[in-house]
Amino acid sequence: MYSPKDISFIEDIVSKSVRRYTDPPPSCRSDARSNIYLVTSPRPQPSTIAVDDTRSVSALTLIPPSASACFVFAHGAGAGMTHPFMEAMATGLGEVGIGTLRFQFPYMEARSRRPDPPALCHATVRAAVAEATRVSRGLPLIAGGRSFGGRMTSQAQAKSPLPGVLGLAFLGFPLHPAKKPSDERAEHLSDVAIPLLFLQGDRDELAEMSALQPLVERLGPRATLKVIPSANHSYRVPARTGRSEAQILLELVQALHDWTRNLIARS
């Protein structure tokens, strides 16, 4: 969990998230001191997504008027869609023109600590993608998420392509258990044909570079690895680096924005 100091850092950077434009897009206000424009993002809108006849989950959608894409954003294993990191990323992405749809897995909705069976997680991802298609009204879709949520999304994509999804983005892909380097958890990625973005710290104990980099190379041109120097699985960095949690968050937002923009341009 993030400490109060961490949360303060994140909230600060979210309030200052910016996007540069050659020409200002609609629904933006200019900073008179520069060519930076702040996107006026709406508040997240709550909704309920039906997973099957007996299960439904909560969701939060934030799509700014100037959005160029929508990210179907799954949470990690131990914290739900309202965790400060999830909130901060969604707000930061909104400020650079990427909408988000966050959602709960059923076990998190039920306040259980035990993750659902993979098949139920996959069904939940599919339901969330369908909801994003409905509410985003034609925006290009990307999907993925934080740690466990990203892996469940990629497994769903490997079994059968998620309709309308152009690429998958992983915020800390959990490649292996801590101190047990392996790439067995990523074998299914060979069945994913769309572009993949890995946002990983080079001190990530769940994805050591000695295992992750060869995997990315084997996956070929469709896989992109963005390394966050000195960051662990939670994107924390040692104090000696002089980098704050806020700066790391902004780096993640910028990397995801740039990759998404290039992905859309190639589509």
TIVO-729648 format. One record per residue (C-alpha): residue number from 1; residue in one letter; chain; x, y, z. Coordinates in nm, 2 decimals, decimal comma, padded with zeros to 4 digits. Layout:
// residues N
{n = NUM	res = A	chain = A	u = X	v = Y	w = Z} .
...
//
This chain:
// residues 267
{n = 1	res = M	chain = A	u = 00,00	v = 00,00	w = 00,00} .
{n = 2	res = Y	chain = A	u = 00,11	v = 00,36	w = -00,06} .
{n = 3	res = S	chain = A	u = 00,19	v = 00,57	w = 00,24} .
{n = 4	res = P	chain = A	u = 00,03	v = 00,91	w = 00,30} .
{n = 5	res = K	chain = A	u = 00,35	v = 01,07	w = 00,17} .
{n = 6	res = D	chain = A	u = 00,33	v = 00,85	w = -00,15} .
{n = 7	res = I	chain = A	u = -00,04	v = 00,95	w = -00,20} .
{n = 8	res = S	chain = A	u = 00,05	v = 01,32	w = -00,16} .
{n = 9	res = F	chain = A	u = 00,32	v = 01,28	w = -00,43} .
{n = 10	res = I	chain = A	u = 00,08	v = 01,11	w = -00,67} .
{n = 11	res = E	chain = A	u = -00,21	v = 01,36	w = -00,61} .
{n = 12	res = D	chain = A	u = 00,04	v = 01,64	w = -00,68} .
{n = 13	res = I	chain = A	u = 00,15	v = 01,51	w = -01,01} .
{n = 14	res = V	chain = A	u = -00,20	v = 01,43	w = -01,12} .
{n = 15	res = S	chain = A	u = -00,31	v = 01,79	w = -01,05} .
{n = 16	res = K	chain = A	u = -00,02	v = 01,90	w = -01,27} .
{n = 17	res = S	chain = A	u = -00,05	v = 01,64	w = -01,55} .
{n = 18	res = V	chain = A	u = -00,03	v = 01,82	w = -01,89} .
{n = 19	res = R	chain = A	u = -00,03	v = 01,75	w = -02,26} .
{n = 20	res = R	chain = A	u = 00,15	v = 01,95	w = -02,53} .
{n = 21	res = Y	chain = A	u = -00,02	v = 02,03	w = -02,85} .
{n = 22	res = T	chain = A	u = 00,08	v = 02,22	w = -03,16} .
{n = 23	res = D	chain = A	u = -00,28	v = 02,34	w = -03,18} .
{n = 24	res = P	chain = A	u = -00,50	v = 02,32	w = -02,87} .
{n = 25	res = P	chain = A	u = -00,77	v = 02,05	w = -02,90} .
{n = 26	res = P	chain = A	u = -01,13	v = 02,12	w = -02,80} .
{n = 27	res = S	chain = A	u = -01,22	v = 02,14	w = -02,43} .
{n = 28	res = C	chain = A	u = -00,87	v = 02,25	w = -02,32} .
{n = 29	res = R	chain = A	u = -00,75	v = 02,56	w = -02,14} .
{n = 30	res = S	chain = A	u = -00,42	v = 02,72	w = -02,22} .
{n = 31	res = D	chain = A	u = -00,13	v = 02,79	w = -01,98} .
{n = 32	res = A	chain = A	u = -00,05	v = 03,14	w = -02,09} .
{n = 33	res = R	chain = A	u = 00,32	v = 03,10	w = -02,00} .
{n = 34	res = S	chain = A	u = 00,39	v = 02,81	w = -02,25} .
{n = 35	res = N	chain = A	u = 00,24	v = 02,60	w = -02,53} .
{n = 36	res = I	chain = A	u = 00,11	v = 02,35	w = -02,27} .
{n = 37	res = Y	chain = A	u = -00,27	v = 02,28	w = -02,26} .
{n = 38	res = L	chain = A	u = -00,45	v = 02,12	w = -01,97} .
{n = 39	res = V	chain = A	u = -00,72	v = 01,87	w = -02,07} .
{n = 40	res = T	chain = A	u = -01,04	v = 01,94	w = -01,88} .
{n = 41	res = S	chain = A	u = -01,13	v = 01,59	w = -01,77} .
{n = 42	res = P	chain = A	u = -01,47	v = 01,50	w = -01,63} .
{n = 43	res = R	chain = A	u = -01,52	v = 01,31	w = -01,31} .
{n = 44	res = P	chain = A	u = -01,52	v = 00,93	w = -01,32} .
{n = 45	res = Q	chain = A	u = -01,87	v = 00,79	w = -01,39} .
{n = 46	res = P	chain = A	u = -01,97	v = 00,48	w = -01,19} .
{n = 47	res = S	chain = A	u = -02,16	v = 00,19	w = -01,36} .
{n = 48	res = T	chain = A	u = -02,23	v = -00,18	w = -01,32} .
{n = 49	res = I	chain = A	u = -02,12	v = -00,44	w = -01,57} .
{n = 50	res = A	chain = A	u = -02,29	v = -00,77	w = -01,60} .
{n = 51	res = V	chain = A	u = -02,04	v = -01,06	w = -01,63} .
{n = 52	res = D	chain = A	u = -02,30	v = -01,33	w = -01,66} .
{n = 53	res = D	chain = A	u = -02,65	v = -01,41	w = -01,55} .
{n = 54	res = T	chain = A	u = -02,55	v = -01,42	w = -01,18} .
{n = 55	res = R	chain = A	u = -02,26	v = -01,19	w = -01,14} .
{n = 56	res = S	chain = A	u = -02,20	v = -00,81	w = -01,20} .
{n = 57	res = V	chain = A	u = -01,91	v = -00,58	w = -01,10} .
{n = 58	res = S	chain = A	u = -01,86	v = -00,21	w = -01,05} .
{n = 59	res = A	chain = A	u = -01,68	v = 00,01	w = -01,29} .
{n = 60	res = L	chain = A	u = -01,55	v = 00,36	w = -01,32} .
{n = 61	res = T	chain = A	u = -01,53	v = 00,54	w = -01,66} .
{n = 62	res = L	chain = A	u = -01,34	v = 00,86	w = -01,72} .
{n = 63	res = I	chain = A	u = -01,34	v = 00,98	w = -02,08} .
{n = 64	res = P	chain = A	u = -01,25	v = 01,34	w = -02,15} .
{n = 65	res = P	chain = A	u = -01,42	v = 01,52	w = -02,44} .
{n = 66	res = S	chain = A	u = -01,09	v = 01,53	w = -02,63} .
{n = 67	res = A	chain = A	u = -01,01	v = 01,16	w = -02,58} .
{n = 68	res = S	chain = A	u = -00,82	v = 00,98	w = -02,86} .
{n = 69	res = A	chain = A	u = -00,85	v = 00,63	w = -02,71} .
{n = 70	res = C	chain = A	u = -00,99	v = 00,43	w = -02,42} .
{n = 71	res = F	chain = A	u = -00,78	v = 00,20	w = -02,19} .
{n = 72	res = V	chain = A	u = -00,97	v = -00,09	w = -02,03} .
{n = 73	res = F	chain = A	u = -00,77	v = -00,09	w = -01,71} .
{n = 74	res = A	chain = A	u = -00,77	v = -00,39	w = -01,48} .
{n = 75	res = H	chain = A	u = -00,65	v = -00,38	w = -01,12} .
{n = 76	res = G	chain = A	u = -00,38	v = -00,59	w = -00,95} .
{n = 77	res = A	chain = A	u = -00,44	v = -00,89	w = -00,73} .
{n = 78	res = G	chain = A	u = -00,43	v = -00,72	w = -00,40} .
{n = 79	res = A	chain = A	u = -00,61	v = -00,39	w = -00,45} .
{n = 80	res = G	chain = A	u = -00,91	v = -00,28	w = -00,65} .
{n = 81	res = M	chain = A	u = -00,99	v = -00,01	w = -00,90} .
{n = 82	res = T	chain = A	u = -01,00	v = 00,27	w = -00,65} .
{n = 83	res = H	chain = A	u = -00,64	v = 00,21	w = -00,52} .
{n = 84	res = P	chain = A	u = -00,45	v = 00,54	w = -00,53} .
{n = 85	res = F	chain = A	u = -00,22	v = 00,42	w = -00,81} .
{n = 86	res = M	chain = A	u = -00,52	v = 00,32	w = -01,02} .
{n = 87	res = E	chain = A	u = -00,69	v = 00,65	w = -00,95} .
{n = 88	res = A	chain = A	u = -00,37	v = 00,85	w = -01,03} .
{n = 89	res = M	chain = A	u = -00,30	v = 00,67	w = -01,35} .
{n = 90	res = A	chain = A	u = -00,66	v = 00,71	w = -01,47} .
{n = 91	res = T	chain = A	u = -00,66	v = 01,08	w = -01,39} .
{n = 92	res = G	chain = A	u = -00,31	v = 01,13	w = -01,54} .
{n = 93	res = L	chain = A	u = -00,41	v = 00,95	w = -01,86} .
{n = 94	res = G	chain = A	u = -00,73	v = 01,16	w = -01,88} .
{n = 95	res = E	chain = A	u = -00,51	v = 01,47	w = -01,87} .
{n = 96	res = V	chain = A	u = -00,32	v = 01,35	w = -02,18} .
{n = 97	res = G	chain = A	u = -00,64	v = 01,25	w = -02,37} .
{n = 98	res = I	chain = A	u = -00,67	v = 00,88	w = -02,30} .
{n = 99	res = G	chain = A	u = -01,00	v = 00,77	w = -02,14} .
{n = 100	res = T	chain = A	u = -01,01	v = 00,48	w = -01,90} .
{n = 101	res = L	chain = A	u = -01,26	v = 00,22	w = -01,79} .
{n = 102	res = R	chain = A	u = -01,16	v = 00,07	w = -01,46} .
{n = 103	res = F	chain = A	u = -01,35	v = -00,23	w = -01,32} .
{n = 104	res = Q	chain = A	u = -01,35	v = -00,48	w = -01,04} .
{n = 105	res = F	chain = A	u = -01,30	v = -00,85	w = -01,07} .
{n = 106	res = P	chain = A	u = -01,58	v = -01,05	w = -00,89} .
{n = 107	res = Y	chain = A	u = -01,36	v = -01,15	w = -00,59} .
{n = 108	res = M	chain = A	u = -01,27	v = -00,79	w = -00,53} .
{n = 109	res = E	chain = A	u = -01,63	v = -00,68	w = -00,56} .
{n = 110	res = A	chain = A	u = -01,71	v = -00,94	w = -00,29} .
{n = 111	res = R	chain = A	u = -01,42	v = -00,82	w = -00,08} .
{n = 112	res = S	chain = A	u = -01,25	v = -01,15	w = -00,09} .
{n = 113	res = R	chain = A	u = -00,87	v = -01,19	w = -00,09} .
{n = 114	res = R	chain = A	u = -00,87	v = -01,50	w = -00,31} .
{n = 115	res = P	chain = A	u = -00,86	v = -01,42	w = -00,69} .
{n = 116	res = D	chain = A	u = -01,12	v = -01,57	w = -00,91} .
{n = 117	res = P	chain = A	u = -01,05	v = -01,87	w = -01,13} .
{n = 118	res = P	chain = A	u = -00,89	v = -01,76	w = -01,46} .
{n = 119	res = A	chain = A	u = -01,20	v = -01,84	w = -01,66} .
{n = 120	res = L	chain = A	u = -01,41	v = -01,60	w = -01,46} .
{n = 121	res = C	chain = A	u = -01,14	v = -01,33	w = -01,48} .
{n = 122	res = H	chain = A	u = -01,13	v = -01,37	w = -01,85} .
{n = 123	res = A	chain = A	u = -01,51	v = -01,34	w = -01,88} .
{n = 124	res = T	chain = A	u = -01,49	v = -01,02	w = -01,66} .
{n = 125	res = V	chain = A	u = -01,23	v = -00,87	w = -01,89} .
{n = 126	res = R	chain = A	u = -01,45	v = -00,95	w = -02,19} .
{n = 127	res = A	chain = A	u = -01,75	v = -00,79	w = -02,03} .
{n = 128	res = A	chain = A	u = -01,54	v = -00,48	w = -01,95} .
{n = 129	res = V	chain = A	u = -01,42	v = -00,45	w = -02,31} .
{n = 130	res = A	chain = A	u = -01,78	v = -00,48	w = -02,43} .
{n = 131	res = E	chain = A	u = -01,88	v = -00,20	w = -02,19} .
{n = 132	res = A	chain = A	u = -01,59	v = 00,02	w = -02,30} .
{n = 133	res = T	chain = A	u = -01,70	v = -00,03	w = -02,66} .
{n = 134	res = R	chain = A	u = -02,04	v = 00,09	w = -02,57} .
{n = 135	res = V	chain = A	u = -01,95	v = 00,40	w = -02,36} .
{n = 136	res = S	chain = A	u = -01,65	v = 00,51	w = -02,56} .
{n = 137	res = R	chain = A	u = -01,86	v = 00,55	w = -02,88} .
{n = 138	res = G	chain = A	u = -01,61	v = 00,44	w = -03,14} .
{n = 139	res = L	chain = A	u = -01,28	v = 00,53	w = -02,97} .
{n = 140	res = P	chain = A	u = -00,98	v = 00,30	w = -03,04} .
{n = 141	res = L	chain = A	u = -00,95	v = 00,05	w = -02,75} .
{n = 142	res = I	chain = A	u = -00,64	v = -00,08	w = -02,57} .
{n = 143	res = A	chain = A	u = -00,66	v = -00,32	w = -02,27} .
{n = 144	res = G	chain = A	u = -00,44	v = -00,45	w = -02,00} .
{n = 145	res = G	chain = A	u = -00,37	v = -00,34	w = -01,64} .
{n = 146	res = R	chain = A	u = -00,17	v = -00,36	w = -01,33} .
{n = 147	res = S	chain = A	u = 00,02	v = -00,68	w = -01,26} .
{n = 148	res = F	chain = A	u = -00,24	v = -00,96	w = -01,22} .
{n = 149	res = G	chain = A	u = -00,50	v = -00,76	w = -01,42} .
{n = 150	res = G	chain = A	u = -00,27	v = -00,73	w = -01,71} .
{n = 151	res = R	chain = A	u = -00,19	v = -01,10	w = -01,72} .
{n = 152	res = M	chain = A	u = -00,56	v = -01,19	w = -01,70} .
{n = 153	res = T	chain = A	u = -00,63	v = -00,96	w = -01,99} .
{n = 154	res = S	chain = A	u = -00,35	v = -01,11	w = -02,20} .
{n = 155	res = Q	chain = A	u = -00,47	v = -01,46	w = -02,12} .
{n = 156	res = A	chain = A	u = -00,82	v = -01,37	w = -02,24} .
{n = 157	res = Q	chain = A	u = -00,68	v = -01,22	w = -02,56} .
{n = 158	res = A	chain = A	u = -00,47	v = -01,53	w = -02,62} .
{n = 159	res = K	chain = A	u = -00,78	v = -01,76	w = -02,59} .
{n = 160	res = S	chain = A	u = -00,99	v = -01,54	w = -02,83} .
{n = 161	res = P	chain = A	u = -00,92	v = -01,19	w = -02,95} .
{n = 162	res = L	chain = A	u = -01,09	v = -00,92	w = -02,75} .
{n = 163	res = P	chain = A	u = -01,32	v = -00,74	w = -03,00} .
{n = 164	res = G	chain = A	u = -01,19	v = -00,40	w = -03,11} .
{n = 165	res = V	chain = A	u = -00,88	v = -00,40	w = -02,89} .
{n = 166	res = L	chain = A	u = -00,57	v = -00,28	w = -03,08} .
{n = 167	res = G	chain = A	u = -00,30	v = -00,36	w = -02,82} .
{n = 168	res = L	chain = A	u = -00,23	v = -00,46	w = -02,46} .
{n = 169	res = A	chain = A	u = -00,05	v = -00,25	w = -02,20} .
{n = 170	res = F	chain = A	u = 00,10	v = -00,41	w = -01,89} .
{n = 171	res = L	chain = A	u = 00,19	v = -00,20	w = -01,58} .
{n = 172	res = G	chain = A	u = 00,42	v = -00,44	w = -01,41} .
{n = 173	res = F	chain = A	u = 00,37	v = -00,78	w = -01,58} .
{n = 174	res = P	chain = A	u = 00,40	v = -01,05	w = -01,32} .
{n = 175	res = L	chain = A	u = 00,63	v = -01,28	w = -01,51} .
{n = 176	res = H	chain = A	u = 00,73	v = -01,51	w = -01,22} .
{n = 177	res = P	chain = A	u = 00,72	v = -01,55	w = -00,84} .
{n = 178	res = A	chain = A	u = 00,97	v = -01,34	w = -00,65} .
{n = 179	res = K	chain = A	u = 01,33	v = -01,47	w = -00,67} .
{n = 180	res = K	chain = A	u = 01,22	v = -01,75	w = -00,91} .
{n = 181	res = P	chain = A	u = 01,30	v = -01,62	w = -01,26} .
{n = 182	res = S	chain = A	u = 01,11	v = -01,80	w = -01,53} .
{n = 183	res = D	chain = A	u = 00,89	v = -01,71	w = -01,83} .
{n = 184	res = E	chain = A	u = 00,63	v = -01,99	w = -01,80} .
{n = 185	res = R	chain = A	u = 00,36	v = -01,74	w = -01,70} .
{n = 186	res = A	chain = A	u = 00,41	v = -01,57	w = -02,04} .
{n = 187	res = E	chain = A	u = 00,39	v = -01,87	w = -02,26} .
{n = 188	res = H	chain = A	u = 00,04	v = -01,76	w = -02,37} .
{n = 189	res = L	chain = A	u = 00,18	v = -01,44	w = -02,52} .
{n = 190	res = S	chain = A	u = 00,30	v = -01,63	w = -02,82} .
{n = 191	res = D	chain = A	u = -00,07	v = -01,66	w = -02,91} .
{n = 192	res = V	chain = A	u = -00,13	v = -01,28	w = -02,89} .
{n = 193	res = A	chain = A	u = -00,09	v = -01,12	w = -03,23} .
{n = 194	res = I	chain = A	u = -00,15	v = -00,76	w = -03,14} .
{n = 195	res = P	chain = A	u = 00,11	v = -00,51	w = -03,00} .
{n = 196	res = L	chain = A	u = 00,22	v = -00,54	w = -02,64} .
{n = 197	res = L	chain = A	u = 00,37	v = -00,27	w = -02,41} .
{n = 198	res = F	chain = A	u = 00,56	v = -00,37	w = -02,10} .
{n = 199	res = L	chain = A	u = 00,61	v = -00,09	w = -01,84} .
{n = 200	res = Q	chain = A	u = 00,86	v = -00,25	w = -01,60} .
{n = 201	res = G	chain = A	u = 01,10	v = -00,14	w = -01,33} .
{n = 202	res = D	chain = A	u = 01,44	v = -00,29	w = -01,36} .
{n = 203	res = R	chain = A	u = 01,43	v = -00,39	w = -00,99} .
{n = 204	res = D	chain = A	u = 01,09	v = -00,56	w = -01,04} .
{n = 205	res = E	chain = A	u = 01,11	v = -00,88	w = -00,82} .
{n = 206	res = L	chain = A	u = 00,83	v = -01,04	w = -01,03} .
{n = 207	res = A	chain = A	u = 00,99	v = -00,97	w = -01,36} .
{n = 208	res = E	chain = A	u = 01,37	v = -00,98	w = -01,35} .
{n = 209	res = M	chain = A	u = 01,53	v = -00,83	w = -01,66} .
{n = 210	res = S	chain = A	u = 01,73	v = -01,15	w = -01,71} .
{n = 211	res = A	chain = A	u = 01,40	v = -01,33	w = -01,79} .
{n = 212	res = L	chain = A	u = 01,19	v = -01,04	w = -01,93} .
{n = 213	res = Q	chain = A	u = 01,43	v = -00,90	w = -02,19} .
{n = 214	res = P	chain = A	u = 01,48	v = -01,23	w = -02,37} .
{n = 215	res = L	chain = A	u = 01,10	v = -01,28	w = -02,37} .
{n = 216	res = V	chain = A	u = 01,04	v = -00,94	w = -02,53} .
{n = 217	res = E	chain = A	u = 01,31	v = -01,02	w = -02,79} .
{n = 218	res = R	chain = A	u = 01,14	v = -01,35	w = -02,88} .
{n = 219	res = L	chain = A	u = 00,80	v = -01,19	w = -02,91} .
{n = 220	res = G	chain = A	u = 00,95	v = -00,97	w = -03,19} .
{n = 221	res = P	chain = A	u = 00,85	v = -00,63	w = -03,32} .
{n = 222	res = R	chain = A	u = 00,50	v = -00,64	w = -03,17} .
{n = 223	res = A	chain = A	u = 00,65	v = -00,62	w = -02,81} .
{n = 224	res = T	chain = A	u = 00,78	v = -00,29	w = -02,67} .
{n = 225	res = L	chain = A	u = 00,96	v = -00,28	w = -02,33} .
{n = 226	res = K	chain = A	u = 00,98	v = 00,05	w = -02,15} .
{n = 227	res = V	chain = A	u = 01,22	v = 00,02	w = -01,85} .
{n = 228	res = I	chain = A	u = 01,17	v = 00,24	w = -01,55} .
{n = 229	res = P	chain = A	u = 01,52	v = 00,27	w = -01,40} .
{n = 230	res = S	chain = A	u = 01,57	v = 00,17	w = -01,04} .
{n = 231	res = A	chain = A	u = 01,19	v = 00,09	w = -00,99} .
{n = 232	res = N	chain = A	u = 01,05	v = -00,22	w = -00,82} .
{n = 233	res = H	chain = A	u = 00,72	v = -00,39	w = -00,89} .
{n = 234	res = S	chain = A	u = 00,53	v = -00,11	w = -00,72} .
{n = 235	res = Y	chain = A	u = 00,74	v = 00,15	w = -00,92} .
{n = 236	res = R	chain = A	u = 00,91	v = 00,27	w = -00,61} .
{n = 237	res = V	chain = A	u = 01,27	v = 00,39	w = -00,65} .
{n = 238	res = P	chain = A	u = 01,54	v = 00,44	w = -00,38} .
{n = 239	res = A	chain = A	u = 01,57	v = 00,78	w = -00,23} .
{n = 240	res = R	chain = A	u = 01,92	v = 00,81	w = -00,36} .
{n = 241	res = T	chain = A	u = 01,79	v = 00,84	w = -00,72} .
{n = 242	res = G	chain = A	u = 01,64	v = 01,18	w = -00,64} .
{n = 243	res = R	chain = A	u = 01,32	v = 01,08	w = -00,83} .
{n = 244	res = S	chain = A	u = 00,98	v = 01,11	w = -00,67} .
{n = 245	res = E	chain = A	u = 00,68	v = 00,88	w = -00,70} .
{n = 246	res = A	chain = A	u = 00,52	v = 01,17	w = -00,89} .
{n = 247	res = Q	chain = A	u = 00,79	v = 01,17	w = -01,15} .
{n = 248	res = I	chain = A	u = 00,76	v = 00,80	w = -01,20} .
{n = 249	res = L	chain = A	u = 00,39	v = 00,83	w = -01,24} .
{n = 250	res = L	chain = A	u = 00,43	v = 01,10	w = -01,51} .
{n = 251	res = E	chain = A	u = 00,69	v = 00,88	w = -01,69} .
{n = 252	res = L	chain = A	u = 00,43	v = 00,59	w = -01,70} .
{n = 253	res = V	chain = A	u = 00,16	v = 00,82	w = -01,82} .
{n = 254	res = Q	chain = A	u = 00,38	v = 00,96	w = -02,10} .
{n = 255	res = A	chain = A	u = 00,50	v = 00,62	w = -02,21} .
{n = 256	res = L	chain = A	u = 00,15	v = 00,48	w = -02,23} .
{n = 257	res = H	chain = A	u = 00,03	v = 00,79	w = -02,42} .
{n = 258	res = D	chain = A	u = 00,31	v = 00,78	w = -02,67} .
{n = 259	res = W	chain = A	u = 00,28	v = 00,41	w = -02,74} .
{n = 260	res = T	chain = A	u = -00,10	v = 00,44	w = -02,78} .
{n = 261	res = R	chain = A	u = -00,06	v = 00,74	w = -03,02} .
{n = 262	res = N	chain = A	u = 00,19	v = 00,55	w = -03,24} .
{n = 263	res = L	chain = A	u = -00,03	v = 00,24	w = -03,23} .
{n = 264	res = I	chain = A	u = -00,34	v = 00,43	w = -03,35} .
{n = 265	res = A	chain = A	u = -00,13	v = 00,60	w = -03,62} .
{n = 266	res = R	chain = A	u = -00,02	v = 00,26	w = -03,75} .
{n = 267	res = S	chain = A	u = -00,37	v = 00,11	w = -03,74} .
//
